Amino acid sequence: MKKSIYGLTFEQLSAFLIENGQKKFRAAQVWDWLYKKRVTQFADMKNVNSECIELLESNFAIQTLEQAVKQESADGTIKFLFKMQDGNLIETVLMTFPYGHSVCVTTQVGCNIGCSFCASGLLKKNRDLDAGEIVEQIMNVQHHLDAKGTDERVSHIVVMGIGEPFDNYSNLMNFLRVVNDQKGLMIGARHITVSTSGLTPKIREFAEENIQINLAVSLHAPNNELRTRIMKINRAYPIEKLMDAIDYYLETTNRRITFEYILLNDVNDHVAEAEQLAKLLHNKRHLSYVNLIPYNPVDEHDQYTRSEPENIKKFYETLKKRGINCGVRLEQGTDIDAACGQLRSKQIKKEKAV
């Protein structure tokens, strides 16, 4: 199996071509064909010499993902299920907002974090995606937009799909460098958000990258007892360690951080938890935003249900009263297996049943 050429940063592509006897300017030509003209075959790179084309064809592929399922929601959200060369399935989601098109990408096949409410972890981690397989998700969605002929582009990225991005750190960073490259897709760093469940060593490492990409942390509980019950990772990185790493991130970057908080009915959605959360974030509230997320039910996790609208309102108002910036996330795709990992899980069950 050939690796995706999308996995190379511009510098890596340049180095590869030079090492193999090509002129330095070839990298700019190839990059332009990949990301500006967005060809799907090396042979379509018209001003690239045949020797270079043969070199690329013998070492790389442009298309390694095959669309298996495409679900379209009434609200315009599209969920793609892609089959990779090894047969594994991954999900990618296109969401349309007034400010542009945002794509949610997957970084691992399955997930080992083991959050008790999440569909992504129903299937344990099989492997990491390489950088090319992550970039190719963006390219496939961009090709979908190109086909409409309306000159629309992917403008925002959230790394919140299946898997823990910081558990696949080097491939994640290569992906971010490729999509942010000003000679290519030009997706602004401030339009990209990476979400982590709280791998504290990687939060510190990310703080030192000197990039303006946004960080979101899946918190979901304001105390260790509750967080450990719903998120196994809290055993390894309890809230005290997590908050220390977050303080380091804030001191190092001076960039705002988003805390994601899924509201689970009668579990973590009481006013008492809202008060605890406000206290936990009090000393960093000037650089904090809490994203309250109504739960998307998952069949296999029927112990959890969505919080009542009244409880969501009370939770939100309690945080606001305590000076915490927060909002309730706009829901999208609830009619098309909205929960992350849900479509993949259903498709695998369906294939096993055949």
N, C-alpha and C positions, 0 to 999 in steps of 0.2 A: 504493500500500500504506500502510495506517495503522500507526503505531507502537504498540507495546504500552503500555498505561497503566501497567503495572508498572515501567516505566523511570523514573517520576517519584518522587523522594523526597517525603515529606510537605510539606516546605517548597516544593518545586517545584510540586506539585499546588495548594497554597494560592495561590501566586503566579499560576499560570495561571487559576484560577477567579476570583480578585479582578480580574485584568486584563480578564477577559471579563464583568465586571458581576455576578458572583455574590457572595453574602455569605461572609464568612470561615468561618463554621461549616459550610458545605457540604463543605469539605475533610475534616473529621472524619467526617462522615456517609459520604462516598464511601469513605474509607479503611477505615471499619468494614465496609462492605459487601464491599469487596475482600478484606480480610485476616482478618476475624473470621467473617463470614457466608459469605464466599467464593463469591459469585454469579459466574455465567459470562456474564451479559448485563446491560448497563446498565439495561434496562427493569425488571429485578427489584429495583432499588434503591427500595423502596417509599416512603420518606419524603423522597426527593429530587425536587424539582420538575421538571416536564416540560422547562422551558427548559434546566436544567442537564443533564438526560439527553440532550437533543438536541445540546448543546454537546460533551458527551463522545463521543457516537456519531459526530459529524462529524469529530472529531480523533483518536480513539484506537480501538484494539481491545482486548478482554480476552483473546481467544484468537488467537494468531498461530502457534502450533505445532500440528502434527497428528501424532498417534501413527502411525508407520509400522510399527514392529515392537516387540513386547514379549517378552523372553526371561526365563523364570523358572528359577532354579537350584534344585537339590535342597536347598541350604542356606538358601533363602528370599531370596537376592539377586535383584533384578529389574533388568534392563538395558533401558532404553527407547531406541528410536531415533526421534527426532522430525524431521519434515520442516518446514522453515520456509517462509515465504511465497514466498521466491525459489527454492524447490526444493532448497536445500542441506539436508544431513542432519547432525544432531548427536546425541551420546550423553549420557545421564544415567543414573546408577546409584543404586538404593536398596539400602542394606545395613542389616540388622537386627542389633543387638548387645544384650547384656543391659542396657546403659545407655540404649538408645533407637534411633530410626531416623536413620541418617546418609545424606545425599544427596551424591553426587559430581557437580559441575556442570562443563559445558564453557564456555569463554570465547571460543573462536575456531573458525572453520570451517577445519580443517586446522591445520598448525603448521610454522613455518619454523625452529625451533630445530635440527632435524636430528639428534637423538640416534639413534645407529646401531642401537639395540636396540628402538626404540619404534614401535608401530603407528600412533600419532597422526600421525607425520611422513611416513607413506607417501604422504599427499596433502598437497601444499603449501598454505600458508595462502591461503584465498580471500578472507576478510574477517573483521573483528572482529564479535563479537556486541554488540548494544547492551545496555544495562543491563536493559531490559524482557525481552529474550529469555533473559537469564540468570535473572532472577527467575522468569520463567514456567516454567522447568524445575522450580523448587521448588514452585510452585503446582500444576503438573500432578501431581507426586508426592503432594502433600498432598490433591488431589482423589481420587487413587487410594486413599489411606488413609481419607479421609472416606467413600468408597463402601462400605467394610467395616462402617461403623456401630459401630465399637468405640472411638471417641473417641481414636484414635491421632494423633500429630502428628510432623512432622519436627522433631527436636530438635538435630541436629548437621549441619553442612555442611563438606565438604572441596572446595576449589576446585583439583581435581587432574585434571579431565577433559581433553578435547582442547584444545590451545593453551597458550600461555604467558600466564598471567594478568597479569603485570606489563608485557606488551607491549600490553595493552588496559587501561591503568591507570585512566583516568577512568571508564570504564564499570564496571570492577571496583569502584571505590570507591562509586559510586552504588548498585550492587547490594548491597554490604555494608551501606550505611546503610539501605536499604529492609528487608532481612531482619532486621536488628538492632533496628529501630524498636520501642519498647516499646508503641506503640499498635496495632501490627500483628501480625506473626508472632512477635515477641518471642524470636527465637533468640539466645541469649546470645553475646556476643563471644567468650567463652572456649570456646564450643562450635563456633567457626568456625576453620578452618585454611586458609590460602592457601599454595600451593606454587609456588616459582619454580625455574627451572633456573639462576638466578644472574645476573640483570640488576642489576649492582651499583648503578647510580645510583638505581634504583627501590627497592632494599632500603633505601638511605639515606632516600629520600623517605617510604617506608612507616614507617620508624622515627619520623618526625616527625608522623605522623598523630594521635598521642595516642589510639590505640584499643587495646583489649586482645585483638584478634584474633591468633590464633597464626600463626607463620611457620614454614614447612618449606622446606628447600633441598635440591634434588636434587643430591647430590654424586657418588656412584657411583664415585669413584676418589680416592685420597689423594695423587696426584702429577700434575703437568702433562702428562707424556708420555702416561700412560694415559688421563687424563680427556679430553685433546684427541683421542685416537684414538676414543673412544666418544661424546664430546659436542663437537660443533663450536663451541658457544658458548664453550668454554674458550679458543679463540684470541682472542676479543674480551675476555673477562673471565677471565684465568688465576687460579689458586688464590690467589695473593698478593693480587690485587685483591679477590677474593671474600671472603677472610678479613678484610681491612681493613674492608670494608663490613659484615660480620657483627659485627666488634668494635664498630663504630659503633652498630649496631642494639642490641647487648647493653648497651653503656654508656648509650644513650639511653633504652631501655625497661626494662632489668633483667628482661626476660621470657625464658623458656626458648625455645630454638630446636631444631627437629627436623631432623636430617640424614637424608635418605633415601638408602639404599644398596642398589641392586639387585645381587644376587649372581649373576654370570655364570660359568658353569663354566670353570675354568682360565684366566680372564681377570683378574678382580679379587678372587678369593675365597681367595687364599692367606694363610697366616699372616703373610707378609712385608707384604702390603697392610694387614692388620689392625694390625700394629705401626706402620706409617706413619700410618695413620688415627688411632691413639691418640696418637701424637706430635703430629700436626697439631692435634688438638682439646684437647691437654693443658691449655693455659692458659685454656680456656673450658669445661672439663668440668663445672663446677658449674651451668652454664646450658645444657648440651647433652644431647640424647638422640639416639641413632642407631637408626633404624628399619631393620632388615635385612629385605630383601624378596626372597623366592624368585622367580625370574624366571618369568613366564608366556610360554611360547614363542610366537613369531609366525612363520607360514609363510615370509614374505618375508625374515626375518632368521635363516635356518637356520644361520648361523655361530655363533649363540649357543644354549646349552642351559642348563638349570637346574643350579645347583650341587648336588653330592652332599650328602645329609644330614650326613655326617660332616664335610665341609668347612664347612658352615654352622655346625655345632656348635663346631668349632675356632675359627672366626672370632669367634663370639659370646664364647666363653670367653676368647680373647685380649684382646678389648676390656674385658671385665669385670675381668680380672686387672690391667689397666692403669688401672682406676678410671673407665672410660667407661660411663655409663648407656646401656643398649641393650636391644633386644628383637627377636624375630623376628616379623614381621607375620603375624597370623592370615589365612589365605587364604580368600577368598570368591569364588564365581561361577566357579570353574575349569572348570565344564562348560558355560558359556555365553559363549564368546568373552571371557575374563576380561581380556585385555590391553586397555588404553585405546586406543580407535580401531579395534579389530579388527572389531567388528560393522559400523561405518560403512563401512570399507574393503570388507568382504565384500558388503554390500548394493549399493554402487556398482558393483562388478564384476558382480554378478548383473543389475543393471538394464542395464548396457552390453551384456551377453551376449544380452539378449532381442531 
